[in-house]
Amino acid sequence: MATHAVHPPRRRAQKPARRSRAARLDDHLPVDHRLNSIYRVGAGLMGLVLLAFGILGIIDKIGFFNTGDATVAGLNTNGALSVLSICVGLLLFVGMVIGGNFASTVNMVLGIAFILSGFINLALLDTGFNFLAFRMQNVLFSFVVGLMLMMFGMYGRVSGGLPHDNPYWRARHPDEAAVERHHDRSSSMPVAGRSRITR
């Protein structure tokens, strides 16, 4: 009677799991990264402008929902718009203090909000729902501030041609970034070896 050796079933070689890390919008930038400085400066400048505009409106003691012709720095305003400007300015200052991706995100979100506000208030200019006393110059100002905030927030973050040392590029291309880091380390090893020999 022939006997057959029982061989254990072969296990298929498992391919190493490909490590991929999705580009998260809340990854922290190094404190000294130049993108961090741009986000901080953008938030600080826009926050200062809005804070000054709001404080001047409060000092003039304009009615809260006054829809008259009270102006500050050439822009129509009232108490509600002044308080809202101060709140947004303080939020931008918080972004400036925290910095990093938080400042970038605050800039982008508020930039979009300003642009939407410009369109909405443009539609409400000659209606009884113009509670913020907007005029055409306010609409244009809202568009300009919104575009500048979006520019500061998206700088170095939303683009198809980011340099390979950009932290957002590294987060979106972890495999390529790992290869480049390995290549940089391997290329620096001979130099380090020569320096040890000369010592």
LOVEXKOL-201863 format. One record per residue (C-alpha): x, y, z; chain; residue in one letter. Coordinates in steps of 0.05 Angstrom, whole numbers. Example, Ala and Ser with C-alpha at 12.3 -4.5 7.8 and 13.67 -1.06 7.14 Angstrom:
BEGIN
[[246,-90,156],'A','A']
[[273,-21,143],'A','S']
This chain:
BEGIN
[[0,0,0],'A','M']
[[31,65,-23],'A','A']
[[35,120,27],'A','T']
[[36,192,7],'A','H']
[[72,243,48],'A','A']
[[25,297,70],'A','V']
[[55,364,57],'A','H']
[[28,424,95],'A','P']
[[-7,474,51],'A','P']
[[39,526,25],'A','R']
[[27,595,50],'A','R']
[[26,649,0],'A','R']
[[79,700,11],'A','A']
[[45,761,36],'A','Q']
[[67,825,7],'A','K']
[[87,876,58],'A','P']
[[31,923,73],'A','A']
[[42,988,37],'A','R']
[[44,1042,89],'A','R']
[[6,1102,66],'A','S']
[[-11,1162,106],'A','R']
[[-67,1206,83],'A','A']
[[-52,1279,80],'A','A']
[[-85,1305,142],'A','R']
[[-103,1378,148],'A','L']
[[-86,1380,222],'A','D']
[[-14,1356,216],'A','D']
[[30,1405,255],'A','H']
[[84,1444,221],'A','L']
[[151,1456,254],'A','P']
[[150,1521,292],'A','V']
[[207,1549,252],'A','D']
[[180,1528,184],'A','H']
[[173,1587,136],'A','R']
[[101,1568,119],'A','L']
[[84,1575,192],'A','N']
[[110,1647,191],'A','S']
[[68,1664,130],'A','I']
[[5,1636,161],'A','Y']
[[19,1676,225],'A','R']
[[34,1741,189],'A','V']
[[-28,1735,145],'A','G']
[[-74,1722,204],'A','A']
[[-41,1777,245],'A','G']
[[-46,1831,191],'A','L']
[[-118,1817,172],'A','M']
[[-137,1811,246],'A','G']
[[-105,1878,260],'A','L']
[[-144,1912,204],'A','V']
[[-210,1883,226],'A','L']
[[-196,1898,300],'A','L']
[[-179,1970,285],'A','A']
[[-242,1978,242],'A','F']
[[-286,1948,296],'A','G']
[[-256,1989,353],'A','I']
[[-264,2054,315],'A','L']
[[-336,2037,302],'A','G']
[[-348,2024,376],'A','I']
[[-314,2089,396],'A','I']
[[-360,2128,349],'A','D']
[[-420,2100,388],'A','K']
[[-459,2082,325],'A','I']
[[-526,2049,336],'A','G']
[[-524,1973,337],'A','F']
[[-569,1964,277],'A','F']
[[-563,2034,250],'A','N']
[[-568,2034,174],'A','T']
[[-550,2107,164],'A','G']
[[-487,2136,132],'A','D']
[[-439,2128,191],'A','A']
[[-370,2111,163],'A','T']
[[-303,2089,190],'A','V']
[[-242,2093,144],'A','A']
[[-288,2102,84],'A','G']
[[-330,2041,100],'A','L']
[[-402,2043,123],'A','N']
[[-413,2011,191],'A','T']
[[-457,2004,252],'A','N']
[[-451,1973,321],'A','G']
[[-466,1902,298],'A','A']
[[-414,1904,243],'A','L']
[[-363,1934,291],'A','S']
[[-374,1879,343],'A','V']
[[-371,1826,288],'A','L']
[[-306,1855,261],'A','S']
[[-275,1854,331],'A','I']
[[-295,1781,341],'A','C']
[[-266,1759,274],'A','V']
[[-203,1800,287],'A','G']
[[-193,1766,354],'A','L']
[[-203,1697,322],'A','L']
[[-149,1714,272],'A','L']
[[-103,1735,329],'A','F']
[[-115,1668,362],'A','V']
[[-95,1635,296],'A','G']
[[-33,1678,294],'A','M']
[[-13,1657,365],'A','V']
[[-25,1583,353],'A','I']
[[4,1583,283],'A','G']
[[15,1521,241],'A','G']
[[-42,1488,205],'A','N']
[[-92,1520,252],'A','F']
[[-73,1589,227],'A','A']
[[-75,1564,155],'A','S']
[[-144,1533,164],'A','T']
[[-172,1595,200],'A','V']
[[-147,1639,143],'A','N']
[[-179,1595,90],'A','M']
[[-246,1586,126],'A','V']
[[-253,1660,142],'A','L']
[[-231,1678,72],'A','G']
[[-287,1637,43],'A','I']
[[-335,1667,94],'A','A']
[[-316,1737,74],'A','F']
[[-327,1722,0],'A','I']
[[-395,1691,15],'A','L']
[[-412,1751,59],'A','S']
[[-395,1797,1],'A','G']
[[-443,1761,-45],'A','F']
[[-498,1756,7],'A','I']
[[-494,1829,27],'A','N']
[[-490,1850,-45],'A','L']
[[-559,1819,-54],'A','A']
[[-584,1854,9],'A','L']
[[-559,1924,-6],'A','L']
[[-626,1957,-23],'A','D']
[[-670,1914,22],'A','T']
[[-695,1919,93],'A','G']
[[-651,1861,113],'A','F']
[[-586,1900,107],'A','N']
[[-574,1896,182],'A','F']
[[-499,1907,176],'A','L']
[[-507,1972,138],'A','A']
[[-467,1948,79],'A','F']
[[-453,1993,19],'A','R']
[[-416,1976,-45],'A','M']
[[-349,1995,-14],'A','Q']
[[-362,1945,42],'A','N']
[[-377,1891,-9],'A','V']
[[-312,1905,-46],'A','L']
[[-274,1906,20],'A','F']
[[-304,1839,39],'A','S']
[[-281,1809,-27],'A','F']
[[-211,1837,-20],'A','V']
[[-202,1812,52],'A','V']
[[-231,1744,33],'A','G']
[[-183,1735,-25],'A','L']
[[-123,1757,17],'A','M']
[[-141,1709,73],'A','L']
[[-150,1652,25],'A','M']
[[-83,1669,-8],'A','M']
[[-47,1669,60],'A','F']
[[-82,1605,82],'A','G']
[[-71,1565,18],'A','M']
[[1,1587,7],'A','Y']
[[46,1527,2],'A','G']
[[-12,1481,17],'A','R']
[[-60,1478,-42],'A','V']
[[-19,1470,-105],'A','S']
[[0,1417,-155],'A','G']
[[74,1436,-158],'A','G']
[[96,1435,-85],'A','L']
[[170,1425,-73],'A','P']
[[190,1358,-44],'A','H']
[[214,1389,22],'A','D']
[[144,1416,33],'A','N']
[[111,1381,93],'A','P']
[[44,1376,56],'A','Y']
[[78,1342,-4],'A','W']
[[111,1293,44],'A','R']
[[44,1278,78],'A','A']
[[10,1265,11],'A','R']
[[67,1224,-18],'A','H']
[[95,1184,41],'A','P']
[[128,1130,-1],'A','D']
[[165,1178,-46],'A','E']
[[185,1220,15],'A','A']
[[212,1157,50],'A','A']
[[253,1140,-12],'A','V']
[[282,1210,-15],'A','E']
[[299,1210,59],'A','R']
[[334,1142,51],'A','H']
[[372,1168,-10],'A','H']
[[393,1231,28],'A','D']
[[418,1189,86],'A','R']
[[455,1141,42],'A','S']
[[488,1197,2],'A','S']
[[511,1230,66],'A','S']
[[542,1167,96],'A','M']
[[607,1167,55],'A','P']
[[619,1238,75],'A','V']
[[609,1221,147],'A','A']
[[656,1161,139],'A','G']
[[711,1203,109],'A','R']
[[705,1254,165],'A','S']
[[714,1198,217],'A','R']
[[776,1173,181],'A','I']
[[808,1241,178],'A','T']
[[796,1248,253],'A','R']
